[in-house]
Amino acid sequence: MSRIRVVQIKSGIDRPERQKRTLKALGIRKMNVPVEHEATEQILGMVKKIGHLLTVTQL
């Protein structure tokens, strides 16, 4: 299975609570700090929901 690197590029402040919980579920704590995940359907679904806050790269 492939891996992806996710980096938060926009703030979670003033976003709906659901988006904030999704950021937390992905393990993102600070902006511009990369987090790596397996590219499972669940992870890709979360990334799609908050894609406007993230940058995603394939590894």
VEXNUKE-71231 format. One record per atom (N, C-alpha, C): x negated, y negated, z. Coordinates in steps of 0.02 Angstrom, whole numbers, padded with zeros to 5 digits, always signed. Layout:
BEGIN
XYZ
...
***
This chain:
BEGIN
-00042+00059+00000
+00000+00000+00000
-00044-00062+00000
-00025-00112-00037
-00065-00173-00041
-00055-00217+00020
-00100-00263+00028
-00098-00310+00084
-00089-00381+00058
-00059-00423+00099
-00051-00494+00082
-00079-00536+00139
-00101-00596+00121
-00125-00645+00170
-00075-00703+00168
-00049-00720+00227
+00002-00772+00233
-00027-00829+00274
-00019-00890+00249
-00044-00950+00283
+00012-01001+00286
+00025-01028+00345
+00077-01080+00352
+00048-01147+00329
+00082-01180+00283
+00058-01244+00256
+00104-01302+00273
+00165-01287+00296
+00212-01340+00317
+00235-01325+00387
+00251-01377+00423
+00270-01371+00493
+00338-01337+00502
+00344-01302+00558
+00407-01271+00576
+00451-01317+00617
+00425-01376+00634
+00463-01425+00672
+00521-01449+00629
+00578-01458+00659
+00639-01483+00625
+00664-01433+00573
+00651-01369+00584
+00678-01315+00542
+00730-01277+00582
+00775-01241+00549
+00824-01201+00586
+00790-01149+00631
+00823-01132+00686
+00795-01084+00734
+00779-01017+00701
+00819-00997+00654
+00807-00933+00620
+00740-00932+00583
+00722-00988+00552
+00658-00993+00517
+00600-00993+00567
+00610-01025+00624
+00558-01026+00676
+00546-00955+00703
+00600-00917+00712
+00593-00848+00735
+00559-00804+00683
+00571-00817+00620
+00538-00779+00567
+00463-00793+00567
+00444-00856+00576
+00372-00873+00581
+00340-00834+00638
+00374-00833+00695
+00347-00798+00753
+00343-00723+00740
+00393-00695+00706
+00393-00623+00691
+00336-00604+00644
+00316-00649+00601
+00260-00637+00557
+00193-00645+00592
+00193-00668+00654
+00131-00676+00692
+00095-00741+00678
+00131-00789+00649
+00100-00853+00633
+00107-00899+00694
+00050-00922+00719
+00050-00964+00779
+00031-01036+00764
-00016-01045+00718
-00039-01112+00701
-00041-01120+00626
-00041-01182+00604
-00046-01196+00533
-00117-01183+00509
-00123-01163+00446
-00188-01151+00413
-00229-01095+00443
-00197-01050+00480
-00231-00991+00507
-00203-00930+00471
-00245-00894+00432
-00218-00838+00393
-00199-00778+00437
-00147-00743+00416
-00124-00682+00448
-00115-00630+00392
-00141-00569+00403
-00136-00517+00352
-00085-00465+00372
-00047-00441+00323
+00005-00391+00333
+00005-00342+00276
+00030-00282+00288
+00045-00235+00235
+00105-00263+00196
+00106-00253+00132
+00160-00281+00090
+00220-00233+00090
+00253-00226+00147
+00313-00185+00152
+00374-00226+00131
+00429-00192+00121
+00491-00227+00102
+00513-00276+00155
+00505-00258+00219
+00526-00301+00274
+00484-00365+00276
+00419-00357+00269
+00374-00416+00270
+00388-00460+00210
+00394-00431+00151
+00407-00471+00091
+00474-00508+00095
+00524-00477+00127
+00588-00511+00137
+00582-00571+00182
+00543-00564+00236
+00532-00621+00282
+00495-00677+00246
+00444-00658+00207
+00404-00708+00170
+00448-00744+00120
+00494-00708+00088
+00539-00740+00039
+00585-00790+00072
+00609-00776+00132
+00655-00821+00167
+00622-00887+00187
+00557-00885+00204
+00524-00947+00225
+00465-00963+00179
+00471-00944+00117
+00417-00955+00068
+00400-01028+00058
+00447-01072+00071
+00434-01144+00063
+00387-01171+00117
+00375-01132+00170
+00329-01152+00223
+00261-01118+00218
+00254-01071+00171
+00195-01027+00170
+00159-01029+00103
+00096-01005+00106
+00058-00987+00047
+00042-00914+00053
+00054-00875+00002
+00044-00802+00004
-00006-00783-00051
-00056-00742-00032
-00104-00716-00081
-00109-00641-00074
-00118-00607-00130
-00129-00535-00130
-00202-00521-00114
-00213-00468-00077
-00283-00448-00062
-00301-00387-00102
***
